[in-house]
Amino acid sequence: MRNRGKFSSLALVGGSALALLASTSLAGCGAATSTTPYVIGMSIDETGPYSALGVPGMDSAKLAVQQINQAGGINGHPLKLVVLDSQTSVTQAVENYRQLIQNDHPLGLLGSTNTGEAMAAIPEIERAQIPFVANASDAEVINPVSQRQWVFKVPAPDTSPMQVILNYLKAHKLTRVAFVYMDASYGTGALADFKRIAPPQGFTLVASTAIDPTATNVTSQLAALKGANPAPQAVVVWDIPPSADTVASDYRSLGLKWPIFFSDGVSSDAFISLGKTAVNGVFVASTKLPIASQLPASDPQKKVLEKYVKTFNKQYAAKAGPANMFGGFGYDDVYLLKDAIAKAGANPTPTSVRNALEHLTYNGVTGVMNLTPKNHNGLDPKSEVLLKIVNGQWKWVPGYYGNTP
């Protein structure tokens, strides 16, 4: 038996559609009938250390499929989502994609919350020539595009939220930075990015320290920052909960006074609920989702964000907590593939879907995306903003975006 996480056959349109699933050939396996479901496959961290990021993405992908099918599917075809649990394991993620490709013949693939899983799966996906929309942040997932022809991604590259923070620091003349990072690909990749883009803008990295993702006490690592010479003027943290909350808590307990900035890896209410008062006053670079209600009516994302937040919270908040950025990735994954499948014409194939993805303009929960043959992310840098946690609430700090220098 195949190792499946929660198998989603979400759908479908009309009373006869469910019966047809068993009798119709799947998309990609010959000519489609008017009721043949279009299949997409997902490998996601439903369990394991990254499940706090993976589960909202999975639930949101299911929500998107449900909405699409209730609206009539894609040119009359219902959409079918098959979900496998990667268990936050690189090995399992690769096996999941292999199973999805061989057994389900999808028009597209999505998932992989963390960079390690996405990178390990890319050779399998490139060989199979199935378009893949990843949820990992590192730019190497899609670059160089010449070697990632079948790979796209929704989250901004790490340099975008990083630039949000750098723009604030520049405006406040804070140029000496200590960098605290998760000892995994998410953190080590960000440290390399910081070393590449920050010094040319006048910043000095005065200290850096790695944090074990399972750490429950990091006072020694943070205390060591006081010995940096020259002393830092600000601390940037690239981590995810729960270890990010440990950083915030121990930072406060040590009485450190430098302003502290966190990456979008903490952009969920879980960071606030775990960190409690320790996270008050911290800055976070994020998508606009946590402050959707604070956006002006003229913002192109406001209606999209408010619709997603309302519908997700109604259906999933009681089980998984309120809508967050990571859920938004899964939601956008599905709608990107939906738009590409629709654009690919009457008989879509993985190749025609891939070609359509390269020429999409999409306004989603994560941001406005303009994908091209040279840019398989295309996220508008102004989709990333700066937030501050004040009395346990997200507050927008206007004027700082992810624009590159």
C-alpha positions in Angstrom: 0.0 0.0 0.0 1.2 3.5 -0.7 2.1 5.7 2.1 -0.5 8.4 2.0 -1.2 11.3 4.3 -4.7 12.7 4.2 -5.9 11.7 0.7 -8.0 14.5 -0.7 -10.4 13.8 -3.5 -12.2 17.1 -3.1 -15.0 17.9 -5.3 -16.8 17.9 -7.2 -19.3 19.5 -9.4 -22.8 18.1 -9.9 -24.3 15.0 -8.3 -22.8 12.6 -10.9 -19.2 13.8 -10.6 -18.2 11.5 -7.7 -19.3 8.4 -9.6 -17.3 9.5 -12.6 -14.0 9.7 -10.7 -13.8 5.9 -10.8 -14.6 5.5 -14.4 -12.9 8.4 -16.2 -9.2 8.4 -17.1 -7.2 11.0 -15.3 -5.8 14.2 -16.8 -2.5 13.5 -18.6 -3.5 9.9 -19.4 -5.2 10.4 -22.8 -8.0 12.5 -24.1 -10.1 14.1 -21.4 -13.9 14.0 -21.4 -15.9 17.0 -20.3 -16.1 15.6 -16.7 -12.6 14.2 -16.4 -11.0 15.6 -13.2 -7.8 17.6 -13.5 -5.4 16.1 -11.0 -2.8 18.1 -9.0 -0.6 16.5 -6.3 0.7 17.9 -3.1 3.5 16.7 -0.7 3.4 18.7 2.5 4.7 18.7 6.1 1.5 17.5 7.7 3.5 16.0 10.6 7.0 16.7 11.9 8.8 19.9 12.9 7.5 21.9 9.9 3.8 20.9 10.4 2.9 24.3 11.9 3.7 25.6 8.4 2.5 22.7 6.4 -0.9 22.0 7.9 -2.3 25.6 7.1 -0.9 25.2 3.6 -2.7 21.8 3.2 -6.0 23.1 4.6 -5.8 26.2 2.4 -5.1 24.1 -0.8 -8.2 22.1 0.0 -10.2 25.2 0.5 -9.1 26.6 -2.9 -10.0 23.3 -4.6 -13.4 23.4 -2.9 -14.0 27.0 -4.1 -12.9 26.2 -7.6 -15.2 23.2 -7.9 -18.2 25.0 -6.4 -17.7 27.6 -9.1 -17.8 25.0 -11.9 -14.3 23.7 -11.9 -11.9 24.6 -14.8 -13.7 24.8 -18.1 -16.2 22.4 -16.6 -13.7 19.9 -15.3 -13.5 19.3 -11.5 -10.2 19.7 -9.8 -8.9 16.8 -7.8 -6.2 17.2 -5.1 -4.1 14.3 -3.9 -2.2 15.0 -0.7 0.7 13.0 0.8 2.4 13.7 4.1 6.2 14.3 3.8 6.6 14.0 7.6 9.2 16.8 7.4 11.5 14.3 5.8 13.6 14.9 2.7 13.5 11.2 1.8 9.8 11.0 2.2 9.2 14.1 0.2 11.1 12.7 -2.8 9.2 9.4 -2.5 5.9 11.3 -2.3 6.6 13.2 -5.5 7.7 10.0 -7.2 4.4 8.3 -6.2 2.3 11.2 -7.3 4.1 11.3 -10.7 3.9 7.6 -11.3 0.4 6.8 -9.9 -1.7 9.9 -10.2 -0.3 11.5 -13.4 -0.9 15.1 -12.3 -1.0 18.2 -14.4 1.0 20.0 -11.6 2.6 19.5 -8.2 2.8 21.7 -5.2 4.0 21.8 -1.6 7.4 21.4 0.2 7.3 24.0 2.9 11.1 23.8 3.5 13.9 24.3 1.1 15.6 20.9 1.8 12.6 19.0 0.6 12.1 21.1 -2.5 15.7 20.9 -3.5 15.9 17.1 -3.1 12.7 16.7 -5.2 13.7 18.9 -8.1 15.8 16.3 -10.0 12.8 13.9 -9.9 10.4 16.6 -11.0 12.6 17.9 -13.8 13.0 14.3 -15.2 9.3 13.8 -15.1 8.6 17.3 -16.6 5.7 18.2 -14.4 5.3 21.8 -13.3 6.0 22.2 -9.6 4.9 25.2 -7.4 7.0 25.2 -4.2 6.4 26.8 -0.9 10.0 27.1 0.1 11.6 30.6 0.6 15.1 30.1 -0.7 15.8 31.6 -4.2 17.9 28.6 -5.1 14.6 26.6 -5.5 14.0 28.4 -8.8 17.4 29.7 -9.7 19.1 29.4 -12.1 15.9 29.2 -14.1 17.9 27.4 -16.9 18.2 24.4 -14.5 14.8 24.8 -13.0 12.6 24.9 -16.0 9.7 23.1 -14.3 9.9 24.8 -10.9 8.1 27.8 -9.7 7.4 29.2 -6.2 5.0 31.4 -4.3 6.9 32.8 -1.3 9.1 35.7 -1.7 12.9 34.9 -1.9 14.5 35.6 1.5 16.1 38.7 0.1 12.7 40.4 -0.1 11.7 40.3 3.6 15.4 40.9 4.4 15.3 44.1 2.4 12.2 45.3 4.3 14.3 45.1 7.5 17.4 46.7 5.9 15.3 49.6 4.6 14.1 50.3 8.1 17.6 50.0 9.6 19.0 52.4 7.0 16.2 54.9 7.7 17.1 54.8 11.4 20.9 54.8 10.8 21.4 51.4 12.4 24.2 49.8 10.4 25.9 47.3 12.8 23.9 44.0 12.9 24.1 40.7 14.7 22.4 37.9 12.9 20.8 35.0 14.7 19.7 32.1 12.5 18.1 28.7 12.5 20.7 26.0 12.1 19.0 24.5 9.0 18.8 25.5 5.3 16.2 28.2 6.0 18.7 30.0 8.3 22.0 29.2 6.7 20.7 30.3 3.3 19.5 33.6 4.8 22.9 34.2 6.5 24.6 33.8 3.1 22.0 36.2 1.5 22.7 38.8 4.3 26.4 38.6 3.7 25.8 39.1 0.0 23.3 42.0 0.0 23.9 43.9 3.3 27.5 45.0 3.1 27.2 46.8 -0.2 24.4 48.9 1.4 26.7 50.0 4.2 25.9 47.4 6.9 28.4 45.5 9.0 27.8 42.0 10.3 29.3 42.2 13.8 28.3 38.7 15.0 26.3 35.7 14.0 25.1 32.7 15.9 23.2 29.5 15.0 20.1 28.2 16.9 19.2 24.6 17.0 15.5 24.3 15.8 14.8 22.1 18.9 16.4 24.5 21.4 14.6 25.4 24.6 17.2 27.7 25.9 19.5 30.0 23.9 20.8 32.4 26.6 24.4 31.5 26.1 24.3 32.2 22.3 22.5 35.5 22.9 24.7 36.5 25.8 27.7 36.2 23.6 26.4 39.0 21.4 27.3 41.4 24.1 30.9 40.6 23.5 30.8 41.7 19.9 33.2 44.5 19.0 32.0 46.7 17.7 28.7 46.3 19.4 25.6 45.6 17.4 22.9 48.3 17.0 20.2 45.8 16.0 19.6 42.0 15.9 18.1 40.2 13.0 16.6 36.7 13.6 15.9 34.1 10.8 14.0 31.4 12.5 10.5 29.8 12.9 8.5 28.9 16.0 9.0 27.4 18.5 12.7 28.1 18.6 12.0 31.7 17.4 9.9 32.2 20.5 12.8 30.8 22.6 15.0 33.5 21.1 12.5 36.2 21.9 11.9 34.9 25.5 15.7 34.6 26.3 16.4 37.9 24.6 14.0 39.6 27.1 15.3 37.6 30.1 18.8 38.8 29.4 17.6 42.4 29.3 19.1 43.0 25.8 17.9 46.4 24.5 18.8 46.4 20.8 15.8 46.5 18.5 15.1 43.0 17.3 13.7 42.0 13.9 12.3 38.6 12.8 11.9 37.1 9.3 8.6 36.2 7.8 9.2 32.7 9.2 7.3 33.8 12.3 4.4 35.4 10.5 1.6 33.6 12.2 -0.4 34.0 15.4 1.4 31.0 16.8 4.5 33.2 17.3 2.4 35.5 19.5 0.6 32.8 21.4 3.8 30.9 22.2 6.0 34.0 22.9 3.3 35.9 24.9 4.7 39.2 26.3 8.2 38.4 25.1 7.3 39.2 21.5 5.8 42.6 22.3 7.8 45.2 20.6 9.5 43.0 18.0 9.5 43.8 14.3 8.6 41.2 11.7 9.0 41.3 7.9 5.9 39.7 6.4 3.3 39.5 3.7 0.3 41.7 4.2 -2.0 39.0 5.5 -1.7 39.7 9.2 -2.7 43.4 8.6 -5.2 42.9 5.9 -7.8 44.9 7.7 -5.4 47.8 8.1 -4.8 48.2 4.3 -6.3 51.0 2.4 -9.2 50.2 0.1 -6.9 51.0 -2.9 -4.5 48.2 -2.1 -4.9 45.6 -4.9 -4.6 42.7 -2.4 -7.2 43.9 0.2 -10.3 42.1 -1.2 -8.3 38.9 -2.0 -6.9 38.8 1.5 -10.1 39.6 3.3 -11.9 36.8 1.3 -9.3 34.3 2.1 -9.1 35.2 5.8 -12.9 35.1 6.2 -13.4 31.8 4.4 -10.4 30.0 5.9 -11.3 31.1 9.5 -14.9 30.0 9.0 -13.9 26.5 7.9 -10.5 25.8 9.6 -9.7 28.2 12.5 -11.3 26.1 15.2 -9.0 23.2 14.2 -5.9 24.9 13.0 -5.9 28.4 14.2 -6.6 31.6 12.2 -5.4 32.2 8.7 -1.7 32.9 8.3 0.9 33.5 5.6 1.8 29.8 5.3 -1.8 28.9 4.6 -1.8 31.6 2.0 1.0 29.8 0.1 -1.1 26.7 -0.3 -4.1 28.7 -1.4 -2.1 30.6 -4.0 -0.4 27.3 -5.2 -3.8 26.0 -6.3 -5.1 29.1 -7.8 -1.9 29.6 -9.8 -2.2 26.1 -11.2 -5.9 26.7 -11.8 -5.2 29.8 -13.9 -2.4 28.0 -15.8 -4.6 25.0 -16.5 -7.4 27.3 -17.8 -4.9 29.2 -19.9 -3.4 26.0 -21.3 -6.6 25.4 -23.4 -9.1 22.6 -23.9 -6.7 19.6 -23.5 -4.1 20.8 -21.0 -0.9 18.8 -20.5 1.9 19.3 -18.0 3.9 21.0 -20.8 1.2 23.4 -21.7 0.5 24.2 -18.0 4.2 24.9 -17.5 4.3 27.2 -20.5 1.2 29.1 -19.2 2.7 29.5 -15.8 5.6 31.4 -17.4 3.2 34.1 -18.6 0.8 34.6 -15.7 -0.1 37.7 -13.9 -1.7 36.8 -10.6 -3.1 38.8 -7.7 -3.1 36.5 -4.7 -3.0 36.2 -0.9 0.9 36.3 -0.9 1.0 39.2 -3.3 0.9 40.4 -6.9 3.0 38.0 -9.1 4.2 38.6 -12.7 5.8 35.3 -13.8 8.0 35.3 -16.8 10.4 32.8 -18.5 13.2 34.5 -16.6 11.4 34.8 -13.2 9.5 31.9 -11.8 8.4 33.8 -8.8 7.7 37.3 -10.0 6.4 38.6 -6.6 6.1 42.4 -6.5 8.5 43.5 -3.8 5.8 45.8 -2.3 3.9 42.6 -1.3 6.3 42.4 1.7 5.9 44.9 4.5 7.1 45.6 8.0 5.0 44.8 11.1 5.4 45.3 14.8 3.7 43.3 17.6 2.0 45.7 20.0 0.1 44.3 23.0 -0.2 41.0 21.3 -1.5 42.4 18.0 0.0 42.9 14.5 0.5 46.5 13.6 1.6 47.7 10.2 4.7 50.0 10.0 4.0 51.8 6.7 6.7 52.9 4.3 9.0 49.8 4.3 8.9 47.2 1.5 10.9 44.5 0.0 12.3 46.5 -2.9 15.8 45.7 -3.8 18.4 48.5 -3.8 
